[in-house]
Amino acid sequence: MMPSRQLHPGYMPPSAASNSASAISALTHALQTEAKLLHDLCDVLDRQRIAVAESDIEAVDDSVFVTHRLLLSLGEARKRRRTINHILGEGDDLSIPALEEYFGGNVPDEVRAAAEQLADSARMLQHDVAINRRVLRSAIDVGDEQVRALCGAPTNRSVSYSTAVRPQATSSVNSSILDRRV
């Protein structure tokens, strides 16, 4: 008697699963859903950049909440894809490049198109995140400088450590509270 293997619920042998039109359709839909969510996230980041440029704090705040909601939805979409991967007889991480190997070099056109759409959306999101990171860092730095200027604190630009010795002030009045030599 052969030892039984613990199988994931809904497991189908790869030969049966790979021929299943419904499994291929589900995988295609899952990839398209993830791509759309990433594209929506790019749109939110664009609106966030505009809000920062216009100093619209409410719109920036709204973009943070929308981003959080989209990230939760993206997490659910990835869970769904992992479930489909199990149905196909693979592990959790059937990556986009591994699809070629899984289908033996004959990736169905609709799966290939959805995978390419997902990869394109991911690259676009990576680019937009890098831009927003720089924009937000710059906005924070400008805000910090404005607060320093309003409070009378030295700004980052005016701080220097000069090696020159300042001349000592001479006074006939004893200044025990205020040391004027500094």
NUVOVO-650456 format. One line per field, with one value per residue: x, y, z of N, C-alpha, C in turn; chain; residue in one letter; residue number from 1. Coordinates in Angstrom, 1 decimal. Example, Ala and Ser with C-alpha at 12.3 -4.5 7.8 and 13.67 -1.06 7.14 Angstrom:
npx c(13.2  12.8)
npy c(-5.7  -2.2)
npz c(7.8  7.1)
capx c(12.3  13.7)
capy c(-4.5  -1.1)
capz c(7.8  7.1)
cpx c(13.2  12.9)
cpy c(-3.3  0.0)
cpz c(7.8  7.9)
kette c(A  A)
rest c(A  S)
nr c(1  2)
***
This chain:
npx c(0.8  0.6  1.9  -0.3  -0.7  -0.9  -3.2  -4.1  -7.3  -9.4  -7.5  -6.2  -4.8  -1.9  -2.1  -4.9  -5.8  -4.4  -5.7  -8.1  -10.5  -11.9  -10.1  -8.0  -9.3  -10.0  -7.5  -6.6  -8.5  -7.8  -5.2  -5.8  -7.4  -5.5  -3.8  -5.4  -6.0  -3.4  -3.0  -5.1  -4.0  -1.8  -3.1  -4.1  -1.8  -0.9  -2.9  -2.3  0.2  -0.6  -2.2  -0.3  1.3  -0.6  -0.9  -3.1  -4.3  -6.4  -7.0  -4.6  -4.8  -7.1  -6.1  -4.3  -6.0  -7.5  -5.4  -4.7  -7.1  -7.0  -4.6  -5.4  -7.4  -5.8  -4.2  -6.2  -6.8  -4.4  -4.4  -6.4  -5.3  -3.3  -4.9  -5.9  -3.6  -3.0  -5.2  -4.4  -2.4  0.0  2.3  2.0  3.4  3.4  5.0  4.9  6.9  7.3  5.0  5.4  7.1  5.3  3.2  4.5  5.8  3.8  1.9  -1.4  -2.9  -4.6  -3.8  -1.1  -1.3  -2.7  -0.8  1.4  0.2  -0.1  2.6  3.4  1.8  2.9  5.5  5.0  3.8  5.9  7.6  6.0  5.8  8.4  8.7  6.7  7.8  10.1  8.8  7.2  9.1  10.6  8.5  8.1  10.6  10.6  8.4  9.3  11.5  10.0  8.6  10.7  11.7  9.5  9.4  11.7  14.0  17.2  17.5  18.1  19.7  21.1  22.8  26.0  29.3  31.6  35.1  36.3  37.2  35.1  35.1  35.6  33.3  33.7  32.9  32.1  30.2  29.2  28.2  26.6  24.4  24.0  26.2  28.3  30.5  30.3)
npy c(-1.2  2.2  5.1  7.6  10.9  14.1  16.2  19.4  20.8  20.5  19.8  18.8  16.5  17.5  16.9  16.7  19.1  21.0  20.7  21.7  23.9  25.7  26.1  27.4  29.7  30.8  31.3  33.2  35.2  35.9  36.9  39.1  40.6  41.2  42.8  44.9  46.0  46.8  48.8  50.6  51.4  52.8  54.9  56.1  56.9  58.8  60.8  61.4  62.6  64.9  66.1  66.6  68.5  70.5  71.2  70.0  68.8  67.2  65.7  64.2  62.8  61.3  59.7  58.1  56.4  55.2  53.9  52.0  50.5  49.4  47.9  46.0  44.7  43.8  41.9  40.0  39.2  38.0  35.9  34.5  33.8  32.1  30.0  29.1  28.3  26.1  24.5  24.0  22.3  23.1  24.8  27.5  29.6  30.1  31.6  34.4  34.1  31.3  30.2  29.6  27.4  25.7  25.3  23.9  25.3  26.0  28.2  29.3  31.7  33.7  33.5  34.2  36.9  38.1  37.7  39.2  41.7  42.0  42.0  44.4  46.3  46.0  46.9  49.6  50.5  50.2  52.2  54.5  54.5  55.0  57.6  59.0  58.6  60.2  62.7  63.0  63.0  65.3  67.2  66.9  67.8  70.5  71.4  71.0  72.9  75.3  75.3  75.5  78.0  79.7  79.3  80.4  78.9  77.7  77.1  74.2  75.0  77.2  76.4  76.1  75.1  76.9  77.4  79.6  82.0  83.8  87.3  88.5  90.1  93.2  94.6  96.9  96.3  93.9  90.9  88.6  87.0  86.8  85.6  87.2  86.6  84.4)
npz c(0.0  -0.9  0.7  1.7  0.5  1.9  0.6  -0.8  -0.3  -3.0  -4.8  -7.9  -10.1  -12.0  -14.8  -15.2  -14.3  -15.9  -18.2  -17.8  -18.7  -17.0  -14.9  -16.1  -17.0  -14.5  -13.5  -15.4  -14.9  -12.3  -12.5  -14.1  -12.4  -10.3  -11.8  -12.5  -10.0  -9.3  -11.3  -10.5  -8.1  -9.0  -10.2  -7.9  -6.7  -8.5  -8.1  -5.5  -5.8  -7.2  -5.2  -3.2  -4.6  -4.8  -2.2  -0.8  1.8  2.7  0.4  0.2  2.6  2.0  -0.1  1.2  2.7  0.6  -0.7  1.3  1.4  -1.2  -1.1  0.8  -0.8  -2.8  -1.5  -0.9  -3.5  -4.2  -2.4  -3.6  -6.0  -5.1  -4.2  -6.6  -7.8  -6.2  -7.0  -9.5  -9.0  -8.1  -5.8  -3.4  -4.5  -7.6  -9.7  -12.1  -14.2  -13.9  -15.0  -17.7  -17.6  -16.2  -17.9  -19.9  -21.9  -23.5  -23.0  -22.5  -24.6  -23.4  -20.7  -20.9  -21.9  -19.7  -17.7  -18.7  -18.6  -15.9  -15.1  -16.4  -15.1  -12.5  -12.9  -13.6  -11.3  -9.5  -10.5  -10.1  -7.3  -6.5  -7.5  -6.0  -3.5  -3.5  -4.0  -1.7  0.3  -0.3  0.1  2.8  3.8  2.9  4.4  7.0  7.0  6.7  9.1  10.9  10.2  10.9  13.6  14.3  14.5  13.5  10.0  7.9  5.8  6.7  8.8  10.0  10.6  11.5  11.5  12.2  14.8  16.8  17.5  20.8  22.8  24.4  27.5  29.9  31.8  34.1  33.0  34.2  33.7  31.0  28.8  26.8  25.3  23.7)
capx c(0.0  1.4  1.6  -1.1  -0.1  -1.8  -3.5  -4.8  -8.6  -9.6  -6.4  -6.4  -3.5  -1.5  -2.6  -6.3  -6.0  -3.9  -6.6  -9.4  -10.7  -12.3  -8.9  -7.3  -10.1  -9.9  -6.1  -6.6  -9.2  -7.1  -4.1  -6.3  -7.8  -4.4  -3.3  -6.3  -5.7  -2.1  -3.3  -5.8  -3.0  -1.0  -4.0  -4.2  -0.5  -0.9  -3.8  -1.6  1.2  -1.3  -2.6  0.9  1.6  -1.6  -1.0  -4.4  -4.1  -7.6  -6.9  -3.5  -5.3  -8.0  -5.3  -3.8  -7.1  -7.8  -4.3  -4.9  -8.1  -6.5  -3.7  -6.1  -8.0  -4.7  -3.9  -7.2  -6.6  -3.2  -4.8  -7.3  -4.4  -2.6  -5.8  -6.0  -2.3  -3.2  -6.1  -3.5  -1.4  1.3  2.4  1.6  4.2  3.6  5.3  4.6  7.9  7.1  3.9  6.0  7.5  4.2  2.4  5.4  6.2  2.6  1.0  -2.5  -2.7  -5.2  -3.0  0.1  -1.7  -3.0  0.5  2.1  -0.5  0.2  4.0  3.5  1.3  3.8  6.6  4.5  3.6  7.3  8.1  5.2  6.1  9.7  8.4  6.0  8.7  10.9  8.0  6.8  10.3  10.8  7.5  8.3  11.7  10.1  7.5  10.2  12.2  9.0  8.3  11.9  11.7  8.4  9.8  13.0  15.1  18.0  17.1  19.1  20.6  21.9  23.6  27.4  30.3  32.8  36.3  36.8  36.9  34.4  35.8  35.0  32.7  34.2  31.9  32.4  29.1  29.3  27.0  26.6  23.3  24.2  27.6  28.4  31.7  30.0)
capy c(0.0  3.4  6.1  8.7  12.3  15.1  17.1  20.6  20.7  21.0  19.4  18.0  16.2  18.5  16.6  17.0  20.5  21.8  20.6  22.3  25.3  26.6  26.5  28.4  30.9  31.3  31.9  34.4  36.3  36.3  37.7  40.4  41.3  41.8  43.8  46.1  46.6  47.6  50.0  51.5  51.9  53.8  56.1  56.8  57.6  60.0  61.8  61.8  63.6  66.2  66.7  67.2  69.7  71.6  71.3  69.6  67.8  66.3  64.7  63.3  61.9  60.3  58.8  57.1  55.5  54.4  53.0  51.0  49.6  48.7  46.9  44.9  44.0  43.1  40.8  39.0  38.7  37.1  34.7  33.8  33.2  31.0  28.9  28.6  27.6  24.8  23.7  23.6  21.3  23.8  25.4  28.9  30.6  29.8  33.0  34.6  33.4  29.9  29.8  29.1  26.0  24.9  24.9  23.2  26.2  26.3  29.0  29.8  33.1  34.6  33.6  35.0  38.3  38.5  37.7  40.4  42.9  42.1  42.4  45.8  47.1  46.0  47.9  51.0  50.8  50.4  53.5  55.5  54.5  55.7  59.1  59.5  58.6  61.4  63.9  63.2  63.3  66.7  68.0  66.9  68.6  71.9  71.7  71.2  74.2  76.3  75.3  76.1  79.5  80.3  79.2  81.1  78.0  77.7  76.1  73.3  75.6  78.2  75.8  75.9  75.0  77.6  77.2  81.0  82.3  85.1  88.2  88.6  91.5  93.7  95.4  97.3  95.9  92.5  90.2  87.3  86.2  86.6  85.5  87.8  86.2  83.3)
capz c(0.0  -1.0  1.7  1.2  0.6  2.3  -0.5  -0.5  -0.8  -4.4  -5.5  -9.1  -10.7  -13.0  -16.1  -15.3  -14.0  -17.0  -19.3  -17.3  -19.2  -15.9  -14.1  -16.9  -17.0  -13.2  -13.4  -16.2  -14.2  -11.1  -13.0  -14.6  -11.2  -9.7  -12.7  -12.4  -8.7  -9.3  -12.1  -9.7  -7.1  -9.7  -10.3  -6.6  -6.4  -9.3  -7.4  -4.3  -6.2  -7.5  -4.0  -2.5  -5.3  -4.5  -0.7  -0.4  2.9  2.7  -0.7  0.6  3.6  1.3  -0.9  2.1  3.0  -0.6  -0.9  2.3  0.9  -2.4  -0.7  1.3  -1.9  -3.5  -0.6  -1.1  -4.9  -4.2  -1.8  -4.5  -7.0  -4.5  -4.2  -8.0  -7.9  -5.6  -7.8  -10.7  -8.5  -7.7  -4.5  -3.2  -5.3  -9.0  -10.2  -13.5  -15.1  -13.7  -15.8  -18.9  -17.2  -15.8  -19.1  -20.8  -23.0  -24.3  -22.1  -23.3  -25.0  -22.5  -19.5  -21.3  -22.0  -18.4  -17.0  -19.2  -18.1  -14.5  -15.0  -16.8  -14.0  -11.4  -13.2  -13.6  -9.8  -8.9  -10.9  -9.4  -5.9  -6.4  -7.7  -4.8  -2.3  -3.7  -3.9  -0.3  1.1  -0.6  0.7  4.2  4.0  2.8  5.5  8.2  6.9  7.0  10.6  11.6  9.9  11.7  15.0  14.6  14.6  12.3  9.0  7.5  4.9  7.4  9.8  9.5  11.7  11.1  12.4  12.6  16.1  16.9  18.4  22.1  23.1  25.6  28.1  31.3  32.6  34.4  32.4  34.7  33.2  29.5  28.4  25.5  24.7  22.8)
cpx c(0.9  1.0  0.7  -0.5  -1.2  -2.0  -4.3  -6.3  -8.8  -8.5  -6.8  -5.0  -3.2  -2.1  -4.0  -6.5  -5.5  -4.9  -8.0  -9.5  -11.1  -11.1  -8.1  -8.0  -10.0  -8.5  -6.0  -7.3  -8.5  -5.9  -4.6  -6.8  -6.6  -3.8  -4.1  -6.1  -4.4  -2.3  -4.0  -4.9  -2.2  -1.8  -4.0  -2.9  -0.3  -1.7  -3.1  -0.5  0.6  -1.7  -1.5  1.3  0.7  -1.7  -2.4  -4.3  -5.2  -7.4  -5.7  -4.0  -6.2  -7.2  -4.7  -4.8  -7.4  -6.6  -4.4  -5.9  -7.7  -5.5  -4.3  -6.8  -6.9  -4.2  -4.9  -7.1  -5.4  -3.6  -5.6  -6.4  -3.7  -3.6  -5.9  -4.7  -2.4  -4.1  -5.3  -2.5  -0.1  1.2  1.9  2.2  4.5  3.8  5.0  5.6  7.7  5.9  4.4  6.4  6.3  3.4  3.3  5.7  5.0  1.6  -0.1  -2.4  -3.4  -4.5  -1.7  -0.2  -2.0  -1.7  1.4  1.5  -0.2  1.7  4.1  3.0  2.2  5.0  6.2  4.3  4.9  7.8  7.3  5.5  7.4  9.5  7.7  6.9  9.5  10.0  7.6  8.0  10.6  9.8  7.7  9.5  11.4  9.3  8.4  11.0  11.2  8.7  9.5  12.0  10.7  8.7  11.1  14.2  15.9  17.5  18.3  20.1  21.6  22.9  25.0  28.2  31.6  33.9  36.8  36.3  36.2  35.1  34.9  34.5  33.3  33.1  32.4  31.4  29.3  28.0  27.0  25.4  23.5  25.7  27.8  29.7  31.4  29.5)
cpy c(1.2  4.4  7.2  10.0  13.2  16.1  18.3  20.3  21.2  20.6  18.5  17.7  17.2  18.2  17.0  18.5  21.4  21.8  21.3  23.7  26.2  27.0  27.5  29.7  31.6  32.0  33.2  35.5  36.8  37.2  39.1  41.2  42.0  42.9  45.1  46.8  47.4  48.8  51.0  52.1  53.0  55.1  56.9  57.5  58.8  61.1  62.3  62.8  64.9  66.9  67.3  68.5  70.9  71.8  71.0  68.4  66.8  65.2  63.7  62.3  60.8  59.3  57.7  56.0  54.6  53.4  51.8  50.0  48.8  47.6  45.7  44.0  43.2  41.9  39.7  38.4  37.8  35.8  33.8  33.1  32.0  29.8  28.3  27.8  26.2  23.9  23.2  22.5  21.8  24.3  26.8  29.8  30.1  31.2  33.1  34.0  31.8  29.3  29.1  27.6  25.1  24.4  24.2  24.0  26.6  27.1  29.5  31.3  34.1  34.6  34.4  36.5  38.9  38.6  38.9  41.7  43.1  42.6  43.9  46.7  47.1  46.9  49.3  51.4  51.0  51.8  54.6  55.6  55.2  57.2  59.6  59.5  59.9  62.7  64.1  63.5  64.8  67.6  68.0  67.8  70.1  72.3  71.9  72.5  75.3  76.4  75.9  77.6  80.2  80.3  80.0  80.2  78.0  76.7  75.3  74.0  76.6  77.6  75.6  75.8  75.6  77.4  78.6  81.3  83.7  86.0  88.3  90.0  91.9  94.7  95.7  96.8  94.4  91.8  88.8  86.4  85.9  86.6  86.0  87.3  85.0  83.8)
cpz c(0.0  0.1  1.0  1.5  1.0  1.1  -0.1  -1.0  -2.2  -5.3  -6.7  -9.6  -11.8  -14.4  -16.3  -15.2  -15.2  -18.1  -19.0  -17.8  -18.0  -15.1  -14.8  -16.9  -15.6  -13.0  -14.2  -15.5  -13.0  -11.4  -13.4  -13.4  -10.5  -10.5  -12.6  -11.1  -8.7  -10.2  -11.3  -8.6  -7.8  -9.9  -9.0  -6.3  -7.3  -8.6  -6.2  -4.7  -6.5  -6.2  -3.2  -3.2  -5.0  -3.0  -0.2  0.6  2.9  1.6  -0.4  1.6  2.9  0.5  0.0  2.4  1.8  -0.9  0.1  1.9  -0.3  -2.0  0.0  0.2  -2.7  -2.8  -0.8  -2.5  -4.9  -3.5  -2.8  -5.6  -6.4  -4.4  -5.5  -8.3  -7.3  -6.4  -9.0  -10.3  -8.2  -6.3  -4.5  -4.3  -6.8  -9.6  -11.6  -14.4  -15.0  -14.5  -17.1  -18.7  -16.9  -17.0  -20.2  -22.0  -23.9  -23.4  -23.0  -23.5  -23.9  -21.2  -19.8  -21.3  -20.6  -17.5  -17.4  -18.7  -16.6  -14.3  -15.4  -15.7  -12.8  -11.7  -13.1  -12.1  -9.2  -9.2  -10.2  -7.9  -5.7  -6.6  -6.5  -3.6  -2.3  -3.4  -2.4  0.6  0.9  0.1  2.2  4.6  3.9  4.0  6.8  8.1  7.2  8.5  11.3  11.4  10.8  13.1  15.4  14.7  13.4  11.3  8.6  6.6  5.6  8.5  9.2  10.8  11.3  12.1  12.8  14.0  16.1  17.8  19.7  22.3  24.4  26.2  29.5  32.3  32.9  33.9  32.9  34.2  31.7  29.2  27.0  24.7  23.7  21.4)
kette c(A  A  A  A  A  A  A  A  A  A  A  A  A  A  A  A  A  A  A  A  A  A  A  A  A  A  A  A  A  A  A  A  A  A  A  A  A  A  A  A  A  A  A  A  A  A  A  A  A  A  A  A  A  A  A  A  A  A  A  A  A  A  A  A  A  A  A  A  A  A  A  A  A  A  A  A  A  A  A  A  A  A  A  A  A  A  A  A  A  A  A  A  A  A  A  A  A  A  A  A  A  A  A  A  A  A  A  A  A  A  A  A  A  A  A  A  A  A  A  A  A  A  A  A  A  A  A  A  A  A  A  A  A  A  A  A  A  A  A  A  A  A  A  A  A  A  A  A  A  A  A  A  A  A  A  A  A  A  A  A  A  A  A  A  A  A  A  A  A  A  A  A  A  A  A  A  A  A  A  A  A  A)
rest c(M  M  P  S  R  Q  L  H  P  G  Y  M  P  P  S  A  A  S  N  S  A  S  A  I  S  A  L  T  H  A  L  Q  T  E  A  K  L  L  H  D  L  C  D  V  L  D  R  Q  R  I  A  V  A  E  S  D  I  E  A  V  D  D  S  V  F  V  T  H  R  L  L  L  S  L  G  E  A  R  K  R  R  R  T  I  N  H  I  L  G  E  G  D  D  L  S  I  P  A  L  E  E  Y  F  G  G  N  V  P  D  E  V  R  A  A  A  E  Q  L  A  D  S  A  R  M  L  Q  H  D  V  A  I  N  R  R  V  L  R  S  A  I  D  V  G  D  E  Q  V  R  A  L  C  G  A  P  T  N  R  S  V  S  Y  S  T  A  V  R  P  Q  A  T  S  S  V  N  S  S  I  L  D  R  R  V)
nr c(1  2  3  4  5  6  7  8  9  10  11  12  13  14  15  16  17  18  19  20  21  22  23  24  25  26  27  28  29  30  31  32  33  34  35  36  37  38  39  40  41  42  43  44  45  46  47  48  49  50  51  52  53  54  55  56  57  58  59  60  61  62  63  64  65  66  67  68  69  70  71  72  73  74  75  76  77  78  79  80  81  82  83  84  85  86  87  88  89  90  91  92  93  94  95  96  97  98  99  100  101  102  103  104  105  106  107  108  109  110  111  112  113  114  115  116  117  118  119  120  121  122  123  124  125  126  127  128  129  130  131  132  133  134  135  136  137  138  139  140  141  142  143  144  145  146  147  148  149  150  151  152  153  154  155  156  157  158  159  160  161  162  163  164  165  166  167  168  169  170  171  172  173  174  175  176  177  178  179  180  181  182)
***
